Amino acid sequence: METGIDINDFKKAVGSFVTGITVVSATSKFGPVGFTCQSFTSLSLSPPMILISVAKTSRTYSTISQCKRFCVNILDVDGEPIARDFAEVEPEIRFVKHPWKMNSGGNPVLAAALAWLDCDLSETIDVEDHLIILGRVLTLGCSEGSEAPLAYFRGSFGGFKKLSR
Ligand SMILES: Cc1cc2nc3c(=O)[nH]c(=O)nc-3n(C[C@H](O)[C@H](O)[C@H](O)COP(=O)(O)O)c2cc1C
């Protein structure tokens, strides 16, 4: 449906909402796959559920839909090169450039992840040019080191500054 809203105005408006950045990973028969994903949200506490929104063009989604399991890696402030590579370079070399290990759910976890959540694909909702993926969290981990997340605002990467205690 034509709304008359300019796509760049839309991107600037929604890009004013600061988010963290994740890499959503899964395991294909050829090895680990993953892509940079901003649209991650906590959905339900009991049971713990999350959602991501994936473009229908995503190659990683076809793996997720086949194996029905995926992992959300939340990046720390040093993760900008990871975020760029997992959006821009060929899928086959994304995990070659950045250290990772397999978690107990059989999905790749980036060594630089601030936290990770391994999920079962619970539901896929078809909305225009994207798919909303609901994930039931089965296992997770949090880094004991860094407490500094990577942030994204109006097309630029940045950090997070605490204002109070
Ligand atoms: C900062 C940033 C955030 C992104 N967030 C999303 C997102 O939420 N959903 C999505 O489908 N693609 C998102 N992308 C684009 C994908 O990372 C990119 O299209 C990637 O090449 C898809 O890889 P794939 O085809 O291997 O799945 C984002 C890219 C960047 C740089």
The ligand as a Tripos MOL2 file, in Angstrom:
@<TRIPOS>MOLECULE
LIG
   31    33     1     0     0
SMALL
NO_CHARGES

@<TRIPOS>ATOM
      1 C1         23.4020   -2.3300   11.9000 C.3       1 LIG1
      2 C2         22.6620   -3.3290   11.0500 C.ar      1 LIG1
      3 C3         21.4690   -3.8650   11.4860 C.ar      1 LIG1
      4 C4         20.7600   -4.8040   10.7030 C.ar      1 LIG1
      5 N1         19.5940   -5.3400   11.1930 N.ar      1 LIG1
      6 C5         18.9070   -6.2210   10.4270 C.ar      1 LIG1
      7 C6         17.6810   -6.7960   10.9130 C.ar      1 LIG1
      8 O1         17.2090   -6.4980   12.0070 O.2       1 LIG1
      9 N2         17.0420   -7.6960   10.1170 N.ar      1 LIG1
     10 C7         17.5350   -8.0570    8.8840 C.ar      1 LIG1
     11 O2         16.9000   -8.9070    8.2110 O.2       1 LIG1
     12 N3         18.6890   -7.5400    8.4050 N.ar      1 LIG1
     13 C8         19.3770   -6.6420    9.1510 C.ar      1 LIG1
     14 N4         20.5490   -6.1050    8.6790 N.ar      1 LIG1
     15 C9         21.0070   -6.4890    7.3230 C.3       1 LIG1
     16 C10        21.6860   -7.8770    7.2880 C.3       1 LIG1
     17 O3         22.7010   -7.9850    8.2560 O.3       1 LIG1
     18 C11        22.3090   -8.1030    5.8850 C.3       1 LIG1
     19 O4         21.3050   -7.9610    4.8970 O.3       1 LIG1
     20 C12        22.9880   -9.4600    5.7810 C.3       1 LIG1
     21 O5         23.8040   -9.4770    4.6110 O.3       1 LIG1
     22 C13        22.0150  -10.6080    5.6890 C.3       1 LIG1
     23 O6         22.7840  -11.8090    5.6120 O.3       1 LIG1
     24 P1         22.1980  -13.2000    5.1430 P.3       1 LIG1
     25 O7         21.5950  -13.0090    3.7850 O.co2     1 LIG1
     26 O8         23.3920  -14.1090    5.1370 O.co2     1 LIG1
     27 O9         21.1710  -13.6420    6.1570 O.co2     1 LIG1
     28 C14        21.2710   -5.1890    9.4470 C.ar      1 LIG1
     29 C15        22.4950   -4.6530    9.0040 C.ar      1 LIG1
     30 C16        23.1810   -3.7340    9.8000 C.ar      1 LIG1
     31 C17        24.5080   -3.1900    9.3140 C.3       1 LIG1
@<TRIPOS>BOND
     1     1     2 1
     2     2     3 ar
     3     2    30 ar
     4     3     4 ar
     5     4     5 ar
     6     4    28 ar
     7     5     6 ar
     8     6     7 ar
     9     6    13 1
    10     7     8 2
    11     7     9 ar
    12     9    10 ar
    13    10    11 2
    14    10    12 ar
    15    12    13 ar
    16    13    14 ar
    17    14    15 1
    18    14    28 ar
    19    15    16 1
    20    16    17 1
    21    16    18 1
    22    18    19 1
    23    18    20 1
    24    20    21 1
    25    20    22 1
    26    22    23 1
    27    23    24 1
    28    24    25 2
    29    24    26 1
    30    24    27 1
    31    28    29 ar
    32    29    30 ar
    33    30    31 1
@<TRIPOS>SUBSTRUCTURE
     1 LIG1         1 GROUP 0 **** ****
